Amino acid sequence: MTTGRPTKYKEEFVEQVYKLCLLGATDIEIADFFSVCEDTINNWKVEYPEFFVSIKKGKDTHDSDKVERSLRDRAIGYSHDEQKIFNDNGSAMVVDTTKHYPPDTTAAIFWLKNRQPERWRDKSEVDNKLSGEVKSTIDTSKLKEVVKEVLAEDDC
């Protein structure tokens, strides 16, 4: 019977790897943090289910938070600093600028429908108990116009 080198794995890695994944760490970066190779991380995922679950939970949370923030930013518009490089008679000139992204109507509609479905959903409800009349939560044909108006008010 042959035995290999003792494992470097420790119980506290479960919490540490979760926090690393919340910050967006990849498996290669996780391996570097624990001073092991990526194959070792993959082996730990198999040998220690709680380690694997912690990685998955951290990455899922990071990814959904990042996408949610990006969608929100796209819906309401945002700005960021950037540098532009211009040619000034053969020499490079670097200019600090602010890049602005205006609100995006489609992103705003998607955001509202998912964050406030009771107010913005497309679905109509039928009340069969009383009169059988159709109750619509919003006139979806005018949804884009309403969102554009709201976003235009924020630009003032």
C-alpha positions in Angstrom: 0.0 0.0 0.0 1.4 3.4 -1.0 0.4 6.6 0.5 0.9 10.0 -1.0 1.9 13.3 0.4 -0.4 14.6 3.2 -3.1 17.0 2.1 -2.7 20.7 2.6 -6.5 20.9 2.9 -7.9 22.4 6.1 -11.5 22.9 7.3 -11.2 26.7 7.3 -10.7 26.6 3.5 -14.4 26.3 3.1 -15.1 29.8 4.4 -12.0 31.2 2.8 -12.8 29.9 -0.7 -16.4 31.2 -0.4 -15.0 34.7 0.3 -12.6 34.4 -2.6 -15.3 33.4 -4.9 -17.5 36.4 -3.8 -14.6 38.6 -5.0 -14.7 36.8 -8.4 -11.7 34.5 -8.0 -11.2 31.8 -10.6 -10.0 28.3 -9.9 -6.5 29.2 -10.9 -6.5 32.2 -8.5 -7.9 30.0 -5.7 -5.1 27.5 -6.3 -2.5 30.3 -6.1 -4.1 31.6 -2.9 -3.8 28.2 -1.3 -0.3 27.6 -2.8 -1.4 24.4 -4.7 -2.0 23.6 -8.4 -5.4 23.8 -10.0 -5.6 20.0 -10.2 -5.4 19.9 -6.4 -8.4 22.3 -6.2 -10.3 20.0 -8.5 -9.4 17.0 -6.3 -10.5 18.9 -3.2 -13.9 19.6 -4.9 -14.4 15.8 -5.2 -12.9 14.8 -1.8 -14.5 17.6 0.2 -18.2 18.2 -0.9 -18.5 21.2 1.5 -15.5 22.8 -0.3 -17.2 22.3 -3.7 -20.5 23.7 -2.4 -18.8 26.7 -1.0 -17.1 27.5 -4.3 -20.3 27.0 -6.2 -22.3 29.2 -3.8 -19.7 32.0 -3.8 -19.4 32.0 -7.6 -23.1 32.0 -8.1 -23.6 34.9 -5.7 -20.8 36.9 -7.3 -22.1 36.3 -10.9 -25.7 37.1 -10.1 -24.7 40.2 -8.1 -22.4 41.5 -10.9 -25.0 40.9 -13.6 -27.8 42.5 -11.4 -25.6 45.6 -10.9 -24.7 45.8 -14.5 -28.4 45.6 -15.6 -29.4 48.2 -13.0 -26.6 50.5 -14.3 -27.7 50.0 -17.9 -31.3 50.7 -17.0 -30.7 54.0 -15.3 -27.6 55.1 -17.2 -24.1 55.6 -15.8 -20.8 57.3 -16.3 -17.2 56.3 -15.7 -13.8 57.9 -16.0 -11.5 56.9 -18.9 -8.5 58.1 -20.7 -8.4 58.9 -24.4 -5.2 59.0 -26.4 -4.9 61.5 -29.2 -2.2 62.1 -31.8 -0.8 65.6 -31.3 1.6 66.2 -34.2 3.3 62.8 -33.8 3.3 62.6 -30.0 0.7 60.9 -27.9 -1.6 63.1 -25.8 -3.5 61.5 -23.0 -6.8 63.2 -21.9 -8.9 62.3 -18.9 -12.6 62.1 -19.9 -15.9 60.9 -18.5 -17.8 58.4 -20.7 -21.6 58.6 -20.3 -24.0 55.7 -21.1 -27.6 56.9 -21.3 -30.4 54.9 -19.8 -31.5 51.9 -21.9 -35.3 51.4 -22.2 -35.1 47.6 -22.7 -32.9 47.2 -19.7 -35.3 49.4 -17.7 -38.3 47.4 -18.7 -36.6 44.1 -17.9 -35.5 45.5 -14.5 -39.0 46.8 -13.6 -40.8 43.6 -14.7 -38.5 41.5 -12.5 -38.1 43.8 -9.5 -41.8 44.9 -9.4 -43.8 42.2 -11.2 -47.0 43.2 -9.5 -46.8 46.6 -11.1 -45.1 45.9 -14.4 -45.8 42.4 -15.6 -47.4 41.7 -19.0 -49.8 39.2 -17.6 -53.5 40.1 -17.3 -55.6 38.7 -14.5 -59.2 37.6 -15.0 -61.5 37.9 -12.0 -64.1 35.2 -12.7 -65.8 35.5 -9.3 -67.3 38.9 -9.7 -68.0 40.2 -13.2 -65.5 38.3 -15.3 -63.8 41.5 -16.4 -60.2 41.5 -17.4 -57.9 43.4 -15.0 -54.5 44.5 -16.5 -51.8 45.6 -14.2 -50.4 48.0 -16.9 -51.0 48.9 -20.5 -48.0 47.1 -21.9 -48.4 48.9 -25.3 -47.4 52.1 -23.5 -44.8 50.6 -21.2 -41.8 51.8 -23.3 -43.3 55.4 -23.5 -43.8 55.5 -19.7 -40.2 54.3 -19.0 -38.8 56.8 -21.5 -40.7 59.6 -19.8 -39.5 58.5 -16.3 -35.9 58.3 -17.5 -36.1 61.6 -19.2 -37.2 63.3 -16.0 -34.1 61.9 -14.2 -31.8 63.6 -16.8 -33.0 67.1 -15.8 
